[in-house]
Amino acid sequence: MRAPLSYLASLLSGGNREVVAAVLAKLIALRVFMRARNLNQPVDDGVLEKAGLDEAAAVRLYRLVTIGGYDERNVIPSQQREEQDPYARKGASGFGILKKAGRGK
């Protein structure tokens, strides 16, 4: 990474460099593991063990930090507002303020 460890520690963990170093080690181990898995290469379990992960935890962590699918990222409304009839949507609510604003009421 290009950001200094001490800078990340001051930003994210109150100056505790060990916490940030452990998290970065986990992310690097996760990246090595998933790259080997996606390329159908042999997976080195020692990399995960050094970071304190097992295979199931690595898969869960990968699922947590990656971008979700289309359905998880976007909420698609059942009907767009532009497609609805504006007069039926407006109903009988009128076009102006029906009551004057009063002070203290």
N, CA, C and O atoms as a GROMACS GRO file, in nm:
protein
  420
    1MET      N    1   0.083  -0.118   0.000
    1MET     CA    2   0.000   0.000   0.000
    1MET      C    3   0.088   0.125   0.000
    1MET      O    4   0.202   0.123   0.046
    2ARG      N    5   0.033   0.229  -0.050
    2ARG     CA    6   0.109   0.353  -0.059
    2ARG      C    7   0.092   0.442   0.063
    2ARG      O    8   0.172   0.532   0.085
    3ALA      N    9  -0.009   0.418   0.142
    3ALA     CA   10  -0.031   0.499   0.262
    3ALA      C   11   0.057   0.445   0.375
    3ALA      O   12   0.062   0.324   0.396
    4PRO      N   13   0.126   0.532   0.446
    4PRO     CA   14   0.209   0.487   0.558
    4PRO      C   15   0.125   0.424   0.668
    4PRO      O   16   0.012   0.466   0.694
    5LEU      N   17   0.182   0.324   0.732
    5LEU     CA   18   0.112   0.251   0.837
    5LEU      C   19   0.078   0.342   0.955
    5LEU      O   20  -0.029   0.330   1.014
    6SER      N   21   0.168   0.432   0.988
    6SER     CA   22   0.141   0.522   1.101
    6SER      C   23   0.025   0.617   1.070
    6SER      O   24  -0.053   0.651   1.159
    7TYR      N   25   0.014   0.659   0.944
    7TYR     CA   26  -0.098   0.746   0.905
    7TYR      C   27  -0.229   0.671   0.914
    7TYR      O   28  -0.327   0.723   0.968
    8LEU      N   29  -0.233   0.548   0.863
    8LEU     CA   30  -0.355   0.467   0.872
    8LEU      C   31  -0.392   0.440   1.018
    8LEU      O   32  -0.509   0.442   1.054
    9ALA      N   33  -0.291   0.416   1.100
    9ALA     CA   34  -0.316   0.389   1.241
    9ALA      C   35  -0.375   0.512   1.310
    9ALA      O   36  -0.465   0.500   1.393
   10SER      N   37  -0.324   0.629   1.277
   10SER     CA   38  -0.378   0.750   1.340
   10SER      C   39  -0.520   0.780   1.292
   10SER      O   40  -0.600   0.838   1.365
   11LEU      N   41  -0.551   0.740   1.169
   11LEU     CA   42  -0.684   0.762   1.114
   11LEU      C   43  -0.786   0.662   1.166
   11LEU      O   44  -0.898   0.700   1.201
   12LEU      N   45  -0.748   0.535   1.173
   12LEU     CA   46  -0.846   0.428   1.194
   12LEU      C   47  -0.844   0.363   1.331
   12LEU      O   48  -0.945   0.307   1.374
   13SER      N   49  -0.731   0.369   1.400
   13SER     CA   50  -0.724   0.292   1.525
   13SER      C   51  -0.665   0.369   1.642
   13SER      O   52  -0.613   0.309   1.736
   14GLY      N   53  -0.670   0.500   1.637
   14GLY     CA   54  -0.620   0.578   1.749
   14GLY      C   55  -0.470   0.564   1.769
   14GLY      O   56  -0.422   0.576   1.882
   15GLY      N   57  -0.396   0.540   1.663
   15GLY     CA   58  -0.251   0.530   1.671
   15GLY      C   59  -0.198   0.390   1.698
   15GLY      O   60  -0.076   0.373   1.709
   16ASN      N   61  -0.282   0.291   1.711
   16ASN     CA   62  -0.240   0.154   1.738
   16ASN      C   63  -0.198   0.087   1.607
   16ASN      O   64  -0.283   0.041   1.531
   17ARG      N   65  -0.069   0.082   1.581
   17ARG     CA   66  -0.017   0.029   1.455
   17ARG      C   67  -0.035  -0.122   1.443
   17ARG      O   68  -0.049  -0.174   1.332
   18GLU      N   69  -0.034  -0.192   1.555
   18GLU     CA   70  -0.045  -0.339   1.551
   18GLU      C   71  -0.180  -0.383   1.496
   18GLU      O   72  -0.189  -0.481   1.423
   19VAL      N   73  -0.286  -0.311   1.532
   19VAL     CA   74  -0.420  -0.346   1.485
   19VAL      C   75  -0.429  -0.329   1.334
   19VAL      O   76  -0.481  -0.416   1.264
   20VAL      N   77  -0.378  -0.218   1.284
   20VAL     CA   78  -0.382  -0.192   1.141
   20VAL      C   79  -0.295  -0.292   1.066
   20VAL      O   80  -0.333  -0.340   0.959
   21ALA      N   81  -0.179  -0.325   1.121
   21ALA     CA   82  -0.090  -0.423   1.056
   21ALA      C   83  -0.156  -0.561   1.050
   21ALA      O   84  -0.141  -0.632   0.951
   22ALA      N   85  -0.228  -0.599   1.155
   22ALA     CA   86  -0.296  -0.730   1.155
   22ALA      C   87  -0.408  -0.733   1.052
   22ALA      O   88  -0.427  -0.834   0.984
   23VAL      N   89  -0.482  -0.625   1.042
   23VAL     CA   90  -0.591  -0.620   0.944
   23VAL      C   91  -0.536  -0.622   0.802
   23VAL      O   92  -0.591  -0.691   0.716
   24LEU      N   93  -0.430  -0.549   0.776
   24LEU     CA   94  -0.370  -0.551   0.643
   24LEU      C   95  -0.313  -0.688   0.609
   24LEU      O   96  -0.320  -0.731   0.494
   25ALA      N   97  -0.258  -0.757   0.708
   25ALA     CA   98  -0.209  -0.894   0.685
   25ALA      C   99  -0.324  -0.987   0.648
   25ALA      O  100  -0.309  -1.074   0.562
   26LYS      N  101  -0.438  -0.969   0.713
   26LYS     CA  102  -0.555  -1.051   0.678
   26LYS      C  103  -0.603  -1.022   0.536
   26LYS      O  104  -0.636  -1.115   0.462
   27LEU      N  105  -0.606  -0.895   0.499
   27LEU     CA  106  -0.651  -0.861   0.364
   27LEU      C  107  -0.556  -0.912   0.257
   27LEU      O  108  -0.600  -0.956   0.151
   28ILE      N  109  -0.426  -0.907   0.284
   28ILE     CA  110  -0.329  -0.960   0.187
   28ILE      C  111  -0.342  -1.111   0.177
   28ILE      O  112  -0.338  -1.166   0.067
   29ALA      N  113  -0.357  -1.178   0.290
   29ALA     CA  114  -0.375  -1.324   0.288
   29ALA      C  115  -0.503  -1.362   0.215
   29ALA      O  116  -0.506  -1.460   0.141
   30LEU      N  117  -0.608  -1.285   0.237
   30LEU     CA  118  -0.734  -1.310   0.169
   30LEU      C  119  -0.718  -1.293   0.018
   30LEU      O  120  -0.771  -1.372  -0.060
   31ARG      N  121  -0.646  -1.191  -0.022
   31ARG     CA  122  -0.625  -1.168  -0.165
   31ARG      C  123  -0.545  -1.281  -0.230
   31ARG      O  124  -0.577  -1.326  -0.340
   32VAL      N  125  -0.441  -1.327  -0.162
   32VAL     CA  126  -0.360  -1.438  -0.214
   32VAL      C  127  -0.445  -1.565  -0.222
   32VAL      O  128  -0.438  -1.638  -0.322
   33PHE      N  129  -0.523  -1.591  -0.120
   33PHE     CA  130  -0.608  -1.710  -0.118
   33PHE      C  131  -0.712  -1.709  -0.229
   33PHE      O  132  -0.727  -1.808  -0.301
   34MET      N  133  -0.782  -1.599  -0.243
   34MET     CA  134  -0.888  -1.592  -0.345
   34MET      C  135  -0.832  -1.592  -0.486
   34MET      O  136  -0.894  -1.644  -0.578
   35ARG      N  137  -0.714  -1.533  -0.505
   35ARG     CA  138  -0.653  -1.535  -0.638
   35ARG      C  139  -0.618  -1.679  -0.677
   35ARG      O  140  -0.645  -1.721  -0.789
   36ALA      N  141  -0.558  -1.753  -0.585
   36ALA     CA  142  -0.525  -1.892  -0.613
   36ALA      C  143  -0.651  -1.975  -0.636
   36ALA      O  144  -0.654  -2.062  -0.723
   37ARG      N  145  -0.752  -1.948  -0.560
   37ARG     CA  146  -0.877  -2.024  -0.574
   37ARG      C  147  -0.946  -1.994  -0.708
   37ARG      O  148  -0.996  -2.085  -0.773
   38ASN      N  149  -0.949  -1.866  -0.747
   38ASN     CA  150  -1.015  -1.830  -0.873
   38ASN      C  151  -0.939  -1.878  -0.996
   38ASN      O  152  -0.999  -1.900  -1.102
   39LEU      N  153  -0.808  -1.893  -0.984
   39LEU     CA  154  -0.727  -1.939  -1.097
   39LEU      C  155  -0.706  -2.090  -1.095
   39LEU      O  156  -0.628  -2.143  -1.175
   40ASN      N  157  -0.775  -2.159  -1.005
   40ASN     CA  158  -0.765  -2.306  -0.991
   40ASN      C  159  -0.622  -2.351  -0.968
   40ASN      O  160  -0.577  -2.450  -1.025
   41GLN      N  161  -0.550  -2.277  -0.886
   41GLN     CA  162  -0.415  -2.313  -0.847
   41GLN      C  163  -0.419  -2.370  -0.707
   41GLN      O  164  -0.517  -2.351  -0.635
   42PRO      N  165  -0.315  -2.441  -0.668
   42PRO     CA  166  -0.314  -2.494  -0.530
   42PRO      C  167  -0.313  -2.381  -0.428
   42PRO      O  168  -0.240  -2.282  -0.442
   43VAL      N  169  -0.394  -2.399  -0.325
   43VAL     CA  170  -0.409  -2.296  -0.222
   43VAL      C  171  -0.315  -2.328  -0.107
   43VAL      O  172  -0.314  -2.440  -0.056
   44ASP      N  173  -0.235  -2.229  -0.068
   44ASP     CA  174  -0.142  -2.246   0.044
   44ASP      C  175  -0.215  -2.210   0.173
   44ASP      O  176  -0.246  -2.093   0.195
   45ASP      N  177  -0.242  -2.308   0.257
   45ASP     CA  178  -0.315  -2.283   0.382
   45ASP      C  179  -0.228  -2.211   0.484
   45ASP      O  180  -0.281  -2.151   0.578
   46GLY      N  181  -0.097  -2.215   0.468
   46GLY     CA  182  -0.008  -2.146   0.561
   46GLY      C  183  -0.026  -1.995   0.558
   46GLY      O  184  -0.008  -1.928   0.660
   47VAL      N  185  -0.061  -1.942   0.443
   47VAL     CA  186  -0.083  -1.797   0.431
   47VAL      C  187  -0.202  -1.756   0.516
   47VAL      O  188  -0.198  -1.654   0.585
   48LEU      N  189  -0.308  -1.836   0.512
   48LEU     CA  190  -0.427  -1.804   0.592
   48LEU      C  191  -0.400  -1.822   0.741
   48LEU      O  192  -0.447  -1.743   0.823
   49GLU      N  193  -0.325  -1.927   0.776
   49GLU     CA  194  -0.297  -1.953   0.917
   49GLU      C  195  -0.212  -1.843   0.979
   49GLU      O  196  -0.232  -1.809   1.095
   50LYS      N  197  -0.119  -1.788   0.903
   50LYS     CA  198  -0.037  -1.677   0.955
   50LYS      C  199  -0.123  -1.555   0.986
   50LYS      O  200  -0.093  -1.478   1.078
   51ALA      N  201  -0.229  -1.537   0.908
   51ALA     CA  202  -0.317  -1.422   0.930
   51ALA      C  203  -0.428  -1.452   1.031
   51ALA      O  204  -0.506  -1.363   1.065
   52GLY      N  205  -0.435  -1.575   1.079
   52GLY     CA  206  -0.537  -1.610   1.177
   52GLY      C  207  -0.672  -1.642   1.116
   52GLY      O  208  -0.775  -1.622   1.179
   53LEU      N  209  -0.672  -1.693   0.992
   53LEU     CA  210  -0.795  -1.728   0.922
   53LEU      C  211  -0.794  -1.874   0.884
   53LEU      O  212  -0.688  -1.935   0.868
   54ASP      N  213  -0.913  -1.930   0.870
   54ASP     CA  214  -0.926  -2.060   0.805
   54ASP      C  215  -1.002  -2.038   0.674
   54ASP      O  216  -1.039  -1.926   0.642
   55GLU      N  217  -1.024  -2.145   0.599
   55GLU     CA  218  -1.084  -2.130   0.466
   55GLU      C  219  -1.227  -2.076   0.475
   55GLU      O  220  -1.265  -1.990   0.395
   56ALA      N  221  -1.306  -2.125   0.569
   56ALA     CA  222  -1.444  -2.079   0.581
   56ALA      C  223  -1.450  -1.932   0.622
   56ALA      O  224  -1.532  -1.855   0.571
   57ALA      N  225  -1.363  -1.892   0.713
   57ALA     CA  226  -1.360  -1.752   0.756
   57ALA      C  227  -1.313  -1.662   0.642
   57ALA      O  228  -1.360  -1.549   0.628
   58ALA      N  229  -1.221  -1.712   0.559
   58ALA     CA  230  -1.174  -1.633   0.445
   58ALA      C  231  -1.285  -1.612   0.343
   58ALA      O  232  -1.298  -1.504   0.286
   59VAL      N  233  -1.364  -1.715   0.321
   59VAL     CA  234  -1.475  -1.701   0.226
   59VAL      C  235  -1.579  -1.604   0.280
   59VAL      O  236  -1.632  -1.522   0.205
   60ARG      N  237  -1.609  -1.612   0.410
   60ARG     CA  238  -1.705  -1.517   0.470
   60ARG      C  239  -1.653  -1.374   0.465
   60ARG      O  240  -1.728  -1.281   0.436
   61LEU      N  241  -1.525  -1.356   0.492
   61LEU     CA  242  -1.466  -1.223   0.487
   61LEU      C  243  -1.464  -1.169   0.344
   61LEU      O  244  -1.489  -1.050   0.323
   62TYR      N  245  -1.437  -1.254   0.248
   62TYR     CA  246  -1.439  -1.214   0.108
   62TYR      C  247  -1.579  -1.168   0.068
   62TYR      O  248  -1.595  -1.067  -0.001
   63ARG      N  249  -1.679  -1.242   0.111
   63ARG     CA  250  -1.817  -1.205   0.080
   63ARG      C  251  -1.855  -1.072   0.146
   63ARG      O  252  -1.933  -0.995   0.090
   64LEU      N  253  -1.799  -1.046   0.263
   64LEU     CA  254  -1.830  -0.923   0.336
   64LEU      C  255  -1.769  -0.800   0.268
   64LEU      O  256  -1.834  -0.696   0.262
   65VAL      N  257  -1.647  -0.810   0.219
   65VAL     CA  258  -1.578  -0.692   0.169
   65VAL      C  259  -1.589  -0.673   0.019
   65VAL      O  260  -1.545  -0.570  -0.032
   66THR      N  261  -1.646  -0.766  -0.054
   66THR     CA  262  -1.659  -0.749  -0.198
   66THR      C  263  -1.791  -0.680  -0.231
   66THR      O  264  -1.880  -0.669  -0.147
   67ILE      N  265  -1.801  -0.636  -0.354
   67ILE     CA  266  -1.922  -0.570  -0.400
   67ILE      C  267  -2.030  -0.676  -0.417
   67ILE      O  268  -2.006  -0.783  -0.473
   68GLY      N  269  -2.148  -0.645  -0.370
   68GLY     CA  270  -2.260  -0.738  -0.381
   68GLY      C  271  -2.312  -0.746  -0.523
   68GLY      O  272  -2.268  -0.672  -0.611
   69GLY      N  273  -2.405  -0.834  -0.544
   69GLY     CA  274  -2.466  -0.850  -0.675
   69GLY      C  275  -2.557  -0.733  -0.708
   69GLY      O  276  -2.576  -0.643  -0.627
   70TYR      N  277  -2.612  -0.736  -0.826
   70TYR     CA  278  -2.697  -0.626  -0.873
   70TYR      C  279  -2.817  -0.607  -0.782
   70TYR      O  280  -2.853  -0.493  -0.752
   71ASP      N  281  -2.878  -0.715  -0.738
   71ASP     CA  282  -2.996  -0.705  -0.652
   71ASP      C  283  -2.961  -0.652  -0.513
   71ASP      O  284  -3.046  -0.592  -0.447
   72GLU      N  285  -2.838  -0.671  -0.469
   72GLU     CA  286  -2.798  -0.623  -0.338
   72GLU      C  287  -2.754  -0.477  -0.340
   72GLU      O  288  -2.758  -0.410  -0.237
   73ARG      N  289  -2.712  -0.427  -0.455
   73ARG     CA  290  -2.665  -0.289  -0.464
   73ARG      C  291  -2.776  -0.191  -0.497
   73ARG      O  292  -2.772  -0.077  -0.451
   74ASN      N  293  -2.872  -0.233  -0.573
   74ASN     CA  294  -2.974  -0.142  -0.623
   74ASN      C  295  -3.112  -0.187  -0.577
   74ASN      O  296  -3.146  -0.305  -0.585
   75VAL      N  297  -3.190  -0.093  -0.531
   75VAL     CA  298  -3.329  -0.120  -0.496
   75VAL      C  299  -3.412  -0.070  -0.612
   75VAL      O  300  -3.415   0.049  -0.641
   76ILE      N  301  -3.481  -0.161  -0.676
   76ILE     CA  302  -3.560  -0.126  -0.793
   76ILE      C  303  -3.705  -0.113  -0.749
   76ILE      O  304  -3.764  -0.212  -0.705
   77PRO      N  305  -3.763   0.006  -0.759
   77PRO     CA  306  -3.903   0.022  -0.717
   77PRO      C  307  -3.997  -0.055  -0.809
   77PRO      O  308  -3.964  -0.084  -0.924
   78SER      N  309  -4.112  -0.087  -0.756
   78SER     CA  310  -4.208  -0.167  -0.833
   78SER      C  311  -4.261  -0.089  -0.952
   78SER      O  312  -4.286  -0.148  -1.057
   79GLN      N  313  -4.280   0.041  -0.939
   79GLN     CA  314  -4.326   0.122  -1.050
   79GLN      C  315  -4.262   0.260  -1.038
   79GLN      O  316  -4.259   0.319  -0.930
   80GLN      N  317  -4.212   0.310  -1.148
   80GLN     CA  318  -4.149   0.440  -1.146
   80GLN      C  319  -4.254   0.550  -1.131
   80GLN      O  320  -4.365   0.537  -1.182
   81ARG      N  321  -4.220   0.654  -1.062
   81ARG     CA  322  -4.311   0.764  -1.039
   81ARG      C  323  -4.348   0.833  -1.170
   81ARG      O  324  -4.460   0.882  -1.186
   82GLU      N  325  -4.253   0.837  -1.264
   82GLU     CA  326  -4.279   0.904  -1.391
   82GLU      C  327  -4.384   0.831  -1.474
   82GLU      O  328  -4.450   0.892  -1.558
   83GLU      N  329  -4.399   0.701  -1.451
   83GLU     CA  330  -4.494   0.623  -1.528
   83GLU      C  331  -4.636   0.634  -1.473
   83GLU      O  332  -4.732   0.599  -1.542
   84GLN      N  333  -4.651   0.682  -1.353
   84GLN     CA  334  -4.783   0.695  -1.294
   84GLN      C  335  -4.854   0.818  -1.351
   84GLN      O  336  -4.790   0.912  -1.397
   85ASP      N  337  -4.985   0.814  -1.348
   85ASP     CA  338  -5.064   0.927  -1.394
   85ASP      C  339  -5.052   1.040  -1.292
   85ASP      O  340  -5.091   1.021  -1.177
   86PRO      N  341  -4.997   1.157  -1.330
   86PRO     CA  342  -4.975   1.262  -1.230
   86PRO      C  343  -5.105   1.315  -1.170
   86PRO      O  344  -5.107   1.357  -1.054
   87TYR      N  345  -5.214   1.315  -1.246
   87TYR     CA  346  -5.340   1.366  -1.194
   87TYR      C  347  -5.400   1.269  -1.094
   87TYR      O  348  -5.458   1.311  -0.993
   88ALA      N  349  -5.388   1.141  -1.120
   88ALA     CA  350  -5.440   1.043  -1.025
   88ALA      C  351  -5.354   1.041  -0.898
   88ALA      O  352  -5.406   1.020  -0.789
   89ARG      N  353  -5.223   1.062  -0.914
   89ARG     CA  354  -5.135   1.064  -0.798
   89ARG      C  355  -5.159   1.186  -0.711
   89ARG      O  356  -5.155   1.178  -0.588
   90LYS      N  357  -5.186   1.297  -0.774
   90LYS     CA  358  -5.211   1.421  -0.700
   90LYS      C  359  -5.343   1.414  -0.625
   90LYS      O  360  -5.356   1.463  -0.513
   91GLY      N  361  -5.440   1.353  -0.688
   91GLY     CA  362  -5.568   1.334  -0.621
   91GLY      C  363  -5.638   1.465  -0.594
   91GLY      O  364  -5.629   1.558  -0.674
   92ALA      N  365  -5.707   1.473  -0.484
   92ALA     CA  366  -5.786   1.592  -0.449
   92ALA      C  367  -5.713   1.678  -0.348
   92ALA      O  368  -5.777   1.750  -0.271
   93SER      N  369  -5.580   1.672  -0.347
   93SER     CA  370  -5.508   1.747  -0.245
   93SER      C  371  -5.493   1.895  -0.278
   93SER      O  372  -5.453   1.973  -0.192
   94GLY      N  373  -5.523   1.934  -0.400
   94GLY     CA  374  -5.518   2.075  -0.434
   94GLY      C  375  -5.379   2.120  -0.475
   94GLY      O  376  -5.285   2.041  -0.478
   95PHE      N  377  -5.368   2.247  -0.506
   95PHE     CA  378  -5.243   2.299  -0.557
   95PHE      C  379  -5.185   2.412  -0.473
   95PHE      O  380  -5.085   2.472  -0.514
   96GLY      N  381  -5.241   2.443  -0.361
   96GLY     CA  382  -5.189   2.553  -0.283
   96GLY      C  383  -5.205   2.528  -0.135
   96GLY      O  384  -5.246   2.420  -0.093
   97ILE      N  385  -5.174   2.630  -0.056
   97ILE     CA  386  -5.189   2.621   0.088
   97ILE      C  387  -5.334   2.658   0.121
   97ILE      O  388  -5.380   2.767   0.088
   98LEU      N  389  -5.404   2.566   0.184
   98LEU     CA  390  -5.545   2.588   0.212
   98LEU      C  391  -5.565   2.664   0.342
   98LEU      O  392  -5.669   2.728   0.360
   99LYS      N  393  -5.468   2.659   0.433
   99LYS     CA  394  -5.482   2.726   0.561
   99LYS      C  395  -5.368   2.825   0.575
   99LYS      O  396  -5.256   2.798   0.532
  100LYS      N  397  -5.396   2.937   0.635
  100LYS     CA  398  -5.291   3.033   0.662
  100LYS      C  399  -5.217   2.990   0.788
  100LYS      O  400  -5.275   2.936   0.882
  101ALA      N  401  -5.088   3.015   0.786
  101ALA     CA  402  -5.007   2.983   0.904
  101ALA      C  403  -5.030   3.088   1.010
  101ALA      O  404  -5.022   3.208   0.982
  102GLY      N  405  -5.059   3.044   1.130
  102GLY     CA  406  -5.082   3.138   1.239
  102GLY      C  407  -4.970   3.129   1.341
  102GLY      O  408  -4.906   3.025   1.353
  103ARG      N  409  -4.947   3.235   1.413
  103ARG     CA  410  -4.842   3.235   1.514
  103ARG      C  411  -4.894   3.176   1.643
  103ARG      O  412  -5.002   3.210   1.690
  104GLY      N  413  -4.815   3.087   1.700
  104GLY     CA  414  -4.846   3.032   1.830
  104GLY      C  415  -4.961   2.934   1.830
  104GLY      O  416  -5.013   2.902   1.937
  105LYS      N  417  -5.001   2.887   1.717
  105LYS     CA  418  -5.114   2.792   1.712
  105LYS      C  419  -5.066   2.656   1.674
  105LYS      O  420  -5.146   2.563   1.664
   0.00000   0.00000   0.00000
